[in-house]
């Protein structure tokens, strides 16, 4: 179909091309937020190793199925890129976690005791060994009070509104990049003459379909370890929500690009039921890739639910900690920071 030279004409093939281009743009950047998150935290504790391994195996079978089945070239290019990005994420997991195939929960740190008792020293946790032996004793003179330096507060976490705006802007930029990519390809791509519908359809390949369905099963199974790890940790800390937002955008537009198919009949006119037969055959050939994308899209909704639930619990825990700190502050304020000779009971005015 030759690109129109007049005003913009959005037919079924144009919609399919736009959705496919947005899907490519989303999948190109899908791994970047999680790779950056792991590098920023110097940890990959939030990411499930079986999740990445199953995703990697699914991408390998995706390449084999795409080659044997003769699907769209963009599907093959994306499958190769996924595999490379999977190796990068897996390398990060092995680097930060060690060479392990299991998801191990970090051991909880014991909570320090707030008040001294008969088993702890009076200065337990307040003065380190280096302060005892070093020059830290110089400020224990009667004229200079012992005043500990105030800890530097961490930068405040972004609010939900700020996170929503940032994620929405990132998604919008990906969509704009996809549309621009489609416009450029539409302008510079050579015209393709119409061919009979049956000749444009890929033929069924048994091994291609087998690998395609194995790919779909692996994609569906890959989300389960991540869901289980989030549930065991009762947290989604270390997991980038933008990672799964891009994955949902890529899967959704990819499914729409397959459904938006305009069947071409063999002759100048379509016989009764011919377009339905061509369209049904086309969907059947791509059914495994549709099942994998739609299934992971539904499972990602469960991960989004975990983000919402556990972020609310973490906010409640932070509020409880703030209340405890506020209740403890009057005791800390009772400490007399004046020099020893100027305190009450020293005999001095």
Backbone torsions as a table, in degrees:
resi	resn	phi	psi	omega
1	UNK	NA	121.3	-178.0
2	UNK	-74.5	140.6	179.2
3	UNK	-67.7	136.4	-179.5
4	UNK	-67.6	144.5	179.6
5	UNK	-94.8	-11.9	-180.0
6	UNK	-87.2	-147.6	178.3
7	UNK	-61.8	161.8	-178.2
8	UNK	-61.1	125.7	-177.1
9	UNK	-119.8	111.4	-177.5
10	UNK	-98.2	99.9	173.6
11	UNK	-101.2	-170.2	-176.9
12	UNK	-64.6	-41.9	-179.9
13	UNK	-66.3	-34.9	177.0
14	UNK	-65.9	-41.9	178.1
15	UNK	-62.8	-41.7	177.1
16	UNK	-62.2	-41.1	179.0
17	UNK	-66.3	-39.7	179.0
18	UNK	-64.8	-45.8	179.6
19	UNK	-63.4	-41.1	178.5
20	UNK	-64.9	-37.7	179.1
21	UNK	-68.8	-39.8	176.0
22	UNK	-64.6	-38.4	178.3
23	UNK	-62.0	-42.3	178.5
24	UNK	-62.7	-44.5	179.9
25	UNK	-61.7	-39.2	179.8
26	UNK	-67.6	-42.1	-177.6
27	UNK	-74.2	-22.6	176.8
28	UNK	-67.0	-37.2	-175.8
29	UNK	-103.9	4.3	-171.2
30	UNK	-62.6	-37.2	-175.4
31	UNK	-85.1	-15.3	-174.7
32	UNK	-61.0	-45.8	-179.3
33	UNK	-60.1	-39.5	-178.5
34	UNK	-73.0	-37.0	176.9
35	UNK	-63.6	-43.2	178.8
36	UNK	-66.4	-39.3	179.1
37	UNK	-62.9	-44.2	177.9
38	UNK	-63.4	-41.2	179.9
39	UNK	-68.1	-38.4	-179.3
40	UNK	-66.0	-40.5	-178.2
41	UNK	-87.5	-9.7	-174.6
42	UNK	53.2	40.1	-177.7
43	UNK	-160.6	151.3	175.2
44	UNK	-127.7	30.0	-177.4
45	UNK	-65.0	-28.7	-178.2
46	UNK	-78.6	-10.7	-175.8
47	UNK	-102.9	134.6	-179.7
48	UNK	-83.3	127.9	178.9
49	UNK	-66.5	-45.8	175.6
50	UNK	-59.5	-30.9	176.6
51	UNK	-59.9	-45.8	-179.7
52	UNK	-70.9	-38.6	-178.6
53	UNK	-65.8	-45.7	178.5
54	UNK	-64.6	-38.0	177.1
55	UNK	-63.9	-40.5	178.3
56	UNK	-62.7	-45.3	178.3
57	UNK	-63.5	-37.8	177.1
58	UNK	-62.9	-38.8	178.0
59	UNK	-68.1	-35.5	177.8
60	UNK	-64.3	-46.8	177.5
61	UNK	-67.1	-28.4	176.3
62	UNK	-64.3	-40.4	177.1
63	UNK	-63.7	-47.4	-179.0
64	UNK	-62.0	-44.8	180.0
65	UNK	-66.3	-37.4	179.9
66	UNK	-67.4	-38.7	179.6
67	UNK	-67.6	-45.9	-176.7
68	UNK	-72.3	-35.4	-176.3
69	UNK	-82.8	-21.1	-179.9
70	UNK	72.6	45.8	-178.7
71	UNK	-81.2	-171.0	-177.4
72	UNK	-59.8	142.9	179.9
73	UNK	-60.1	-32.5	179.3
74	UNK	-62.7	-33.5	178.5
75	UNK	-65.2	-38.9	179.7
76	UNK	-70.3	-41.7	179.6
77	UNK	-63.3	-43.2	178.8
78	UNK	-63.8	-39.6	-179.1
79	UNK	-62.7	-40.0	177.9
80	UNK	-66.3	-41.6	179.5
81	UNK	-65.7	-40.5	177.5
82	UNK	-57.0	-43.3	-177.1
83	UNK	-62.2	-41.7	178.8
84	UNK	-64.5	-44.4	-179.9
85	UNK	-66.5	-33.8	176.8
86	UNK	-61.8	-40.2	178.8
87	UNK	-64.1	-35.9	178.2
88	UNK	-65.3	-46.5	178.4
89	UNK	-63.8	-40.1	179.6
90	UNK	-66.6	-37.2	176.9
91	UNK	-64.3	-38.1	176.2
92	UNK	-63.8	-42.6	179.1
93	UNK	-61.2	-44.9	-179.8
94	UNK	-68.5	-32.0	-178.7
95	UNK	-71.5	-43.4	-176.4
96	UNK	-86.3	-32.7	-177.3
97	UNK	-97.5	-18.0	-168.9
98	UNK	91.0	166.5	-176.9
99	UNK	-76.0	93.9	-179.4
100	UNK	-141.2	149.7	178.9
101	UNK	-103.8	-3.1	-176.3
102	UNK	-111.0	157.4	175.9
103	UNK	-97.0	107.2	-179.6
104	UNK	-102.1	132.9	178.4
105	UNK	-75.8	139.4	177.3
106	UNK	-65.6	140.4	179.7
107	UNK	-68.2	131.1	-179.5
108	UNK	-68.3	140.0	178.6
109	UNK	-78.2	136.4	178.3
110	UNK	-65.3	139.0	-178.9
111	UNK	-75.3	126.9	-179.6
112	UNK	-66.2	145.6	179.5
113	UNK	-74.9	133.5	-176.1
114	UNK	-81.4	-30.0	-176.4
115	UNK	-121.8	140.4	177.5
116	UNK	-72.6	149.1	175.5
117	UNK	-137.1	-164.9	-176.1
118	UNK	-69.3	-13.9	-179.5
119	UNK	-100.5	-9.6	-179.4
120	UNK	-122.0	154.2	178.3
121	UNK	-75.7	161.1	179.8
122	UNK	-67.4	-28.6	-178.7
123	UNK	-105.2	24.0	-177.6
124	UNK	-65.4	123.3	177.0
125	UNK	81.5	-3.3	-178.0
126	UNK	-103.7	-34.4	179.6
127	UNK	-124.4	123.4	-178.6
128	UNK	-79.9	171.7	-179.4
129	UNK	-64.8	-35.7	179.0
130	UNK	-66.1	-32.6	179.0
131	UNK	-71.4	-31.1	180.0
132	UNK	-68.4	-39.6	-172.3
133	UNK	-96.5	-17.3	-175.8
134	UNK	-90.9	-154.2	-176.7
135	UNK	-83.3	6.7	-178.7
136	UNK	-64.4	-22.8	-179.3
137	UNK	-73.3	-8.9	-176.8
138	UNK	-67.8	-24.0	-178.8
139	UNK	-96.1	16.0	175.9
140	UNK	-96.7	23.7	178.2
141	UNK	-74.4	158.9	-179.3
142	UNK	-61.0	-24.2	-176.0
143	UNK	-90.2	-14.1	-177.0
144	UNK	-120.0	117.1	-179.2
145	UNK	-73.6	158.8	176.4
146	UNK	-85.9	105.5	-179.4
147	UNK	-120.4	115.3	179.1
148	UNK	-77.9	145.6	179.7
149	UNK	-69.3	139.4	179.4
150	UNK	-70.0	132.5	-179.8
151	UNK	-66.4	146.9	179.5
152	UNK	-74.5	120.2	-178.3
153	UNK	-69.3	142.2	177.8
154	UNK	-68.0	156.8	178.0
155	UNK	-61.9	141.6	-177.7
156	UNK	-64.5	141.5	178.1
157	UNK	-71.4	147.3	179.5
158	UNK	-65.7	146.0	178.4
159	UNK	-74.1	169.9	179.2
160	UNK	-64.0	-35.7	178.7
161	UNK	-66.0	-42.6	178.7
162	UNK	-64.2	-42.2	177.9
163	UNK	-64.2	-40.2	179.3
164	UNK	-63.4	-44.0	-179.2
165	UNK	-64.6	-43.2	-179.3
166	UNK	-63.7	-45.2	180.0
167	UNK	-66.1	-38.2	179.0
168	UNK	-65.6	-40.7	178.5
169	UNK	-64.6	-41.1	179.1
170	UNK	-63.9	-42.7	177.5
171	UNK	-63.9	-41.2	179.7
172	UNK	-64.3	-39.5	178.8
173	UNK	-64.1	-38.3	177.8
174	UNK	-65.1	-42.5	178.9
175	UNK	-63.2	-41.9	179.1
176	UNK	-64.3	-41.5	178.2
177	UNK	-62.9	-38.2	178.1
178	UNK	-65.4	-42.4	179.1
179	UNK	-65.7	-42.5	177.9
180	UNK	-62.8	-39.5	176.7
181	UNK	-62.6	-38.4	177.7
182	UNK	-67.4	-39.6	179.1
183	UNK	-63.5	-41.4	178.9
184	UNK	-65.8	-44.5	179.1
185	UNK	-65.8	-34.3	178.8
186	UNK	-67.7	-32.8	-177.6
187	UNK	-79.3	-37.3	-173.5
188	UNK	-101.1	-12.4	-178.0
189	UNK	-74.3	144.4	178.0
190	UNK	-71.4	154.6	179.8
191	UNK	-71.5	144.8	-179.3
192	UNK	-118.1	120.5	179.6
193	UNK	-68.4	152.1	178.3
194	UNK	-68.7	138.8	178.1
195	UNK	-124.5	160.9	178.3
196	UNK	-56.0	148.9	-174.4
197	UNK	-61.4	-43.3	-176.2
198	UNK	-66.0	-29.0	-179.6
199	UNK	-77.6	-22.1	179.9
200	UNK	-85.6	-12.7	-178.6
201	UNK	-86.0	138.1	173.5
202	UNK	-70.3	141.9	179.1
203	UNK	-80.4	157.0	179.3
204	UNK	-69.7	130.7	173.2
205	UNK	-120.6	124.7	-173.6
206	UNK	-61.7	-50.6	-178.7
207	UNK	-67.6	-33.9	176.3
208	UNK	-62.2	-41.5	177.7
209	UNK	-68.6	-37.4	178.9
210	UNK	-63.0	-48.5	178.7
211	UNK	-64.8	-35.3	178.6
212	UNK	-63.6	-42.4	179.4
213	UNK	-73.2	-33.7	173.0
214	UNK	-62.5	-39.9	177.0
215	UNK	-61.0	-44.2	-179.7
216	UNK	-63.0	-43.1	179.2
217	UNK	-63.6	-40.0	179.4
218	UNK	-67.9	-38.7	176.4
219	UNK	-62.3	-42.9	179.2
220	UNK	-66.3	-41.2	-179.4
221	UNK	-72.3	-20.9	-176.8
222	UNK	-68.3	-29.5	-177.4
223	UNK	-74.4	-24.7	-175.5
224	UNK	-64.1	-44.7	177.1
225	UNK	-60.6	-35.9	179.4
226	UNK	-69.5	-40.3	175.8
227	UNK	-62.1	-41.0	-179.8
228	UNK	-67.8	-40.5	179.2
229	UNK	-64.7	-42.4	177.5
230	UNK	-62.2	-38.3	179.6
231	UNK	-68.6	-40.1	178.7
232	UNK	-67.4	-38.6	-179.5
233	UNK	-80.3	-16.8	-173.7
234	UNK	53.2	39.6	-177.5
235	UNK	-164.0	153.1	171.9
236	UNK	-116.4	20.4	178.8
237	UNK	-64.4	135.1	-178.3
238	UNK	92.2	-7.0	177.4
239	UNK	-106.3	126.5	-178.9
240	UNK	-82.4	122.1	178.1
241	UNK	-68.2	-27.7	178.3
242	UNK	-67.0	-28.0	175.6
243	UNK	-58.7	-47.2	-178.8
244	UNK	-80.2	-26.7	174.9
245	UNK	-65.3	-43.5	176.9
246	UNK	-64.8	-37.7	178.3
247	UNK	-64.1	-41.6	177.8
248	UNK	-65.2	-42.1	178.2
249	UNK	-62.8	-42.4	178.6
250	UNK	-64.7	-43.0	179.2
251	UNK	-67.1	-41.3	-178.0
252	UNK	-64.9	-49.2	-179.9
253	UNK	-69.0	-29.7	177.1
254	UNK	-66.4	-42.6	177.6
255	UNK	-64.1	-42.3	179.0
256	UNK	-64.6	-35.5	179.0
257	UNK	-66.6	-29.3	177.8
258	UNK	-78.2	-42.9	-179.6
259	UNK	-66.1	-34.1	-179.2
260	UNK	-80.0	75.3	-178.3
261	UNK	-122.0	131.5	-179.2
262	UNK	-104.6	103.4	-178.5
263	UNK	-70.1	139.8	177.3
264	UNK	-111.0	128.1	-179.5
265	UNK	-79.1	162.2	-176.4
266	UNK	-70.0	-38.5	-178.8
267	UNK	-98.9	-169.3	178.0
268	UNK	-70.8	-26.7	177.8
269	UNK	-124.4	150.7	179.4
270	UNK	-91.3	133.6	175.9
271	UNK	-76.7	170.4	-178.0
272	UNK	-64.1	121.3	178.7
273	UNK	80.4	2.4	-177.0
274	UNK	-71.2	-41.0	-179.8
275	UNK	-65.6	-37.5	177.3
276	UNK	-65.5	-38.4	179.9
277	UNK	-65.9	-42.5	180.0
278	UNK	-66.9	-43.9	-179.1
279	UNK	-66.0	-41.8	178.2
280	UNK	-63.2	-38.5	178.2
281	UNK	-66.7	-39.4	178.9
282	UNK	-63.0	-44.9	179.3
283	UNK	-65.7	-37.8	-179.3
284	UNK	-65.9	-38.6	177.7
285	UNK	-63.0	-37.9	-177.3
286	UNK	-97.4	15.5	-174.5
287	UNK	-64.0	-36.5	-178.6
288	UNK	-66.7	-40.1	178.7
289	UNK	-70.9	-32.6	174.6
290	UNK	-66.6	-42.9	-179.5
291	UNK	-64.0	-41.8	179.7
292	UNK	-64.4	-42.2	-178.4
293	UNK	-71.2	-44.9	179.9
294	UNK	-66.1	-39.6	-179.4
295	UNK	-65.1	-46.2	178.3
296	UNK	-66.0	-30.8	177.1
297	UNK	-63.2	-40.6	178.4
298	UNK	-69.9	-40.0	179.4
299	UNK	-67.9	-32.0	177.4
300	UNK	-65.4	-25.9	174.5
301	UNK	-62.3	-35.0	175.1
302	UNK	-64.3	-37.4	177.5
303	UNK	-67.3	-38.4	176.5
304	UNK	-64.1	-36.9	176.3
305	UNK	-62.8	-39.1	176.9
306	UNK	-64.7	-40.0	175.8
307	UNK	-57.3	-44.3	-177.8
308	UNK	-68.6	-43.0	-176.5
309	UNK	-69.7	-50.3	-173.6
310	UNK	-74.6	-28.4	175.0
311	UNK	-67.2	-35.5	175.7
312	UNK	-66.1	-39.9	178.0
313	UNK	-66.4	-39.6	179.1
314	UNK	-65.5	-36.7	177.0
315	UNK	-65.0	-39.2	178.0
316	UNK	-65.8	-39.2	177.9
317	UNK	-65.2	-38.4	177.8
318	UNK	-65.9	-37.7	177.0
319	UNK	-64.8	-40.9	177.7
320	UNK	-62.9	-39.8	179.2
321	UNK	-66.0	-37.9	178.2
322	UNK	-64.8	-37.7	177.6
323	UNK	-65.7	-42.0	178.1
324	UNK	-62.7	-40.5	178.0
325	UNK	-65.2	-37.2	179.4
326	UNK	-67.8	-36.5	177.7
327	UNK	-70.9	-29.0	-179.1
328	UNK	-83.9	-15.0	-175.4
329	UNK	-65.8	-35.8	178.0
330	UNK	-60.1	-37.5	178.7
331	UNK	-64.4	-38.6	180.0
332	UNK	-69.7	-30.8	-179.4
333	UNK	-73.1	-17.2	179.9
334	UNK	-73.0	-14.6	-179.3
335	UNK	-68.4	126.5	-179.3
336	UNK	-83.7	111.6	-178.5
337	UNK	-89.3	4.7	179.3
338	UNK	-73.9	158.8	174.7
339	UNK	-56.7	156.3	-172.8
340	UNK	-61.0	-39.0	-176.0
341	UNK	-74.8	-11.9	-179.9
342	UNK	-104.5	3.3	-178.7
343	UNK	-81.0	165.5	179.5
344	UNK	-65.4	138.6	179.9
345	UNK	86.3	4.7	179.9
346	UNK	-85.4	-8.5	-179.0
347	UNK	86.0	1.9	179.6
348	UNK	-104.9	149.6	-179.6
349	UNK	-70.4	NA	NA
